[in-house]
């Protein structure tokens, strides 16, 4: 049975986000551009040990900075290390600016549905260092569409995305007083990524290939 109590889902949501997503203040998304193959080092110096290599065109998410060096995670492999900043080009901002990610009017995207859930999401955003959701809004009778941020889509992982979708579904179900609902979460192309829809035998889950 997919549906859980709201309390258990919210606890699962918080613990899942904090264990499935990097806690080191993730920042911008970069692409390797300075050479065909770049060394991934254990520290922010040329003398640091080489942990591996990263190919030109690979995308990385920034975790820290020290001088001209960027501490990062390689999105394709999950490896972490340091690369000289001159070998990278920025391709997307994560929104790590004061007040970013809390939505219009200082909310996290869910204020019109549930003040307490929105407050929880603001705490999760603050703990992770970036916003999870750009917008959550009804798009048809009984249908809630959630648009995640690029930062969460690229760094959260499918398990964290699924946990989030479960929580958003349960929030929407409670908001609709238990009536049949559908939760749609989109990807970074605004195409359907995760769908949870009430059917005759209960909630049905669909996950599209990335």
C-alpha positions in Angstrom: 0.0 0.0 0.0 1.6 3.3 -1.1 -0.3 5.6 1.1 1.2 6.3 4.6 0.0 8.6 7.4 0.9 12.2 7.0 3.1 12.2 10.1 5.2 9.2 9.0 5.6 10.6 5.4 6.8 14.0 6.7 9.4 12.3 9.0 10.5 10.1 6.1 10.7 13.2 3.9 13.0 15.1 6.2 15.3 12.1 7.0 15.4 11.1 3.4 16.3 14.5 2.1 19.1 15.0 4.6 20.7 11.6 4.0 20.2 11.4 0.2 21.4 14.9 -0.7 24.7 16.6 -0.1 24.8 18.7 3.0 27.9 20.8 2.1 26.1 23.8 0.8 25.7 22.8 -2.8 26.1 25.7 -5.3 26.1 26.2 -9.0 26.2 23.6 -11.7 29.4 23.7 -13.8 30.6 21.9 -16.9 34.2 20.7 -17.5 35.4 22.8 -20.5 39.2 23.5 -20.0 40.6 20.2 -21.2 39.5 16.8 -22.6 40.4 15.1 -19.4 40.7 16.9 -16.0 42.2 15.5 -12.8 39.9 15.2 -9.8 42.1 15.9 -6.8 41.7 15.0 -3.1 42.5 18.6 -2.0 42.6 22.2 -3.5 46.2 22.1 -4.7 48.2 20.7 -7.6 50.1 18.6 -5.1 47.0 16.8 -3.8 46.5 13.2 -4.7 44.5 12.4 -7.9 41.3 10.6 -7.1 40.2 10.1 -10.7 39.5 12.0 -13.9 36.6 13.9 -15.3 35.8 14.1 -19.0 35.2 17.3 -20.9 31.5 18.0 -21.0 30.8 16.3 -17.6 28.6 18.4 -15.3 29.4 18.9 -11.6 27.7 20.5 -8.7 29.7 22.9 -6.5 30.1 22.0 -2.8 32.8 24.4 -1.6 35.4 26.9 -2.7 39.0 27.5 -1.6 40.9 30.2 -3.5 40.6 29.3 -7.2 39.7 25.7 -6.5 36.2 24.3 -6.4 35.2 21.3 -4.3 32.5 19.4 -6.2 30.5 16.2 -6.9 30.5 14.8 -10.5 26.9 14.3 -11.4 27.6 11.3 -13.7 29.5 9.2 -11.2 28.9 10.7 -7.8 32.6 11.1 -7.2 33.7 14.1 -5.1 37.0 16.0 -5.2 38.6 19.3 -6.2 39.1 20.9 -9.7 40.8 24.1 -10.6 38.1 26.7 -11.3 39.6 27.8 -14.6 38.8 24.4 -16.1 35.0 24.8 -15.4 32.2 26.9 -16.9 29.0 27.7 -15.1 25.8 26.3 -16.7 23.2 26.8 -14.0 22.7 28.7 -10.7 21.4 26.8 -7.7 19.8 29.9 -6.1 22.1 29.9 -3.1 21.5 33.6 -2.3 20.0 35.1 0.9 16.3 34.2 0.9 16.5 32.1 -2.3 14.2 29.2 -2.7 11.6 30.3 -0.3 9.2 31.3 -3.0 7.2 34.5 -3.5 6.5 36.1 -0.3 9.0 34.1 1.7 7.3 30.7 1.3 8.6 27.4 0.0 5.9 26.9 -2.6 3.3 25.2 -0.4 2.0 28.1 1.8 -1.5 28.2 0.1 -1.9 24.4 0.8 -0.5 24.0 4.3 1.3 26.5 6.5 2.9 23.8 8.6 4.1 21.8 5.6 5.5 25.0 4.0 7.3 25.7 7.3 8.8 22.2 7.3 10.0 22.7 3.7 11.6 26.0 4.6 13.6 24.2 7.3 14.6 21.4 4.8 15.7 24.1 2.3 17.8 25.8 5.0 19.4 22.5 6.1 20.3 21.5 2.5 21.4 25.0 1.4 19.1 25.3 -1.6 15.4 25.3 -2.5 13.7 22.0 -3.5 10.6 23.3 -5.3 10.0 26.2 -7.6 6.2 26.0 -7.7 3.4 23.8 -6.5 0.0 24.5 -7.9 -3.3 22.8 -8.9 -3.5 22.5 -12.7 -6.9 20.6 -13.0 -9.6 19.2 -10.7 -7.8 17.1 -8.1 -4.4 17.4 -9.8 -1.4 19.1 -8.1 1.7 19.8 -10.2 5.1 20.3 -8.5 8.0 21.8 -10.3 11.3 21.0 -8.5 14.4 23.2 -8.8 17.3 22.2 -11.1 19.6 21.9 -8.1 17.4 19.3 -6.4 16.8 17.4 -9.6 20.5 17.1 -10.3 21.8 16.5 -6.8 18.9 14.8 -4.9 18.8 11.4 -6.6 15.7 9.4 -7.6 15.1 8.0 -4.1 14.9 11.5 -2.6 12.7 12.6 -5.5 10.3 9.7 -4.8 10.2 10.4 -1.1 9.4 14.1 -1.9 6.7 13.1 -4.3 5.1 10.8 -1.7 5.1 13.6 0.8 3.6 16.0 -1.7 0.9 13.5 -2.6 0.0 13.0 1.1 -0.2 16.7 1.6 -2.5 17.1 -1.4 -4.6 14.2 -0.3 -5.2 15.8 3.1 -5.8 19.2 1.5 -8.6 17.6 -0.6 -10.2 15.9 2.5 -9.3 12.4 1.3 -10.9 12.7 -2.2 -9.2 11.0 -5.2 -6.2 13.1 -6.2 -3.2 13.0 -8.6 0.3 14.3 -7.9 2.5 15.1 -10.9 6.2 16.1 -10.4 8.0 17.4 -13.5 11.6 17.2 -14.5 14.0 20.1 -15.6 12.3 20.1 -19.1 8.8 20.5 -17.5 7.9 17.0 -18.6 6.2 14.5 -16.3 8.7 12.7 -14.1 6.8 11.1 -11.2 3.0 10.6 -11.1 1.0 9.3 -8.1 -2.7 8.9 -9.0 -5.5 7.4 -7.0 -7.0 4.4 -8.7 -9.7 1.8 -7.9 -7.2 -0.3 -5.9 -5.4 2.7 -4.3 -2.5 5.0 -5.3 -0.7 4.0 -8.5 2.9 5.2 -9.0 4.5 5.9 -12.4 8.2 7.1 -12.8 9.4 8.1 -16.2 12.9 7.3 -17.4 15.2 10.4 -17.1 
